[in-house]
Amino acid sequence: YNTIMAQDLHIGQIPELRQFGKNLNQASIALNTLFNQLGNQMNRACGTWQDGQALRFMEEFRSSRADVEKMSRTMMEFSDYIQRYCQAAEAVQNVRM
């Protein structure tokens, strides 16, 4: 793990990688928040609407929610990994100095 990091990551890349991890974390939270808000709004606005196209959309939206949650979790997990990776890379670089 440390050997790979020392070869793959230069000291200048750590801040950019760390920022990417933070952005992934923020995007994951925003994605969940947005879909929750849209789902609640959809239920209020369209819940009694008996239009066929609206019903199809609502069903599709609900069924794709699991995919959105999975992507959000994946983003959060990778964000956490990036933060750990950057900490370990900085530790390796500090030892070399």
C-alpha positions as CSV (number, residue, x, y, z in Angstrom):
1,Y,0.0,0.0,0.0
2,N,2.7,2.5,1.0
3,T,5.0,1.4,-1.8
4,I,2.3,2.0,-4.4
5,M,1.5,5.4,-3.0
6,A,5.1,6.6,-2.9
7,Q,5.4,5.7,-6.6
8,D,1.9,6.9,-7.8
9,L,1.3,10.2,-5.9
10,H,3.5,13.3,-6.0
11,I,3.3,15.8,-3.2
12,G,1.6,18.4,-5.5
13,Q,-1.2,16.0,-6.2
14,I,-2.3,15.4,-2.6
15,P,-4.3,18.7,-2.2
16,E,-6.1,18.2,-5.6
17,L,-6.9,14.6,-4.7
18,R,-8.1,15.6,-1.2
19,Q,-10.3,18.3,-2.7
20,F,-11.8,15.8,-5.1
21,G,-12.6,13.5,-2.2
22,K,-14.3,16.4,-0.4
23,N,-16.3,17.3,-3.6
24,L,-17.4,13.7,-3.9
25,N,-18.6,13.8,-0.3
26,Q,-20.5,17.1,-0.9
27,A,-22.0,15.8,-4.1
28,S,-23.2,12.6,-2.4
29,I,-25.0,14.6,0.3
30,A,-26.5,17.0,-2.3
31,L,-27.7,14.1,-4.5
32,N,-29.5,12.5,-1.6
33,T,-31.0,15.8,-0.4
34,L,-32.2,16.6,-3.9
35,F,-33.8,13.3,-4.6
36,N,-35.4,13.3,-1.2
37,Q,-36.8,16.7,-1.8
38,L,-38.0,15.8,-5.3
39,G,-39.6,12.6,-4.0
40,N,-41.5,14.5,-1.3
41,Q,-42.6,17.2,-3.7
42,M,-43.6,14.6,-6.3
43,N,-45.7,12.8,-3.8
44,R,-47.5,16.0,-2.7
45,A,-47.9,17.4,-6.3
46,C,-48.7,14.2,-8.2
47,G,-50.0,11.8,-5.5
48,T,-53.6,12.1,-6.5
49,W,-53.0,12.7,-10.2
50,Q,-54.3,9.8,-12.2
51,D,-52.6,10.7,-15.5
52,G,-50.9,7.6,-17.0
53,Q,-47.7,9.4,-17.9
54,A,-47.4,10.9,-14.4
55,L,-48.0,7.5,-12.8
56,R,-45.3,6.0,-15.1
57,F,-42.9,8.7,-14.2
58,M,-43.6,8.4,-10.4
59,E,-43.0,4.6,-10.6
60,E,-39.7,5.1,-12.6
61,F,-38.5,7.7,-10.1
62,R,-39.2,5.5,-7.2
63,S,-37.6,2.5,-8.7
64,S,-34.4,4.4,-9.7
65,R,-34.1,5.7,-6.1
66,A,-32.2,2.6,-5.1
67,D,-29.6,3.3,-7.9
68,V,-29.2,6.8,-6.7
69,E,-28.7,5.7,-3.2
70,K,-26.1,3.1,-4.3
71,M,-24.2,5.7,-6.3
72,S,-24.3,8.1,-3.4
73,R,-22.9,5.4,-1.0
74,T,-20.2,4.6,-3.6
75,M,-19.2,8.2,-3.8
76,M,-19.1,8.6,0.0
77,E,-17.0,5.4,0.4
78,F,-14.5,6.5,-2.3
79,S,-14.3,9.9,-0.7
80,D,-13.4,8.3,2.7
81,Y,-10.8,6.1,0.9
82,I,-9.3,9.2,-0.8
83,Q,-9.0,10.9,2.6
84,R,-7.3,7.9,4.1
85,Y,-5.0,7.5,1.1
86,C,-3.9,11.1,1.3
87,Q,-3.1,10.8,5.0
88,A,-1.0,7.7,4.3
89,A,0.7,9.4,1.4
90,E,1.6,12.4,3.5
91,A,2.9,10.1,6.2
92,V,5.2,8.3,3.7
93,Q,6.4,11.6,2.2
94,N,7.1,13.0,5.7
95,V,9.2,9.9,6.5
96,R,11.3,10.5,3.3
97,M,12.0,14.2,4.3
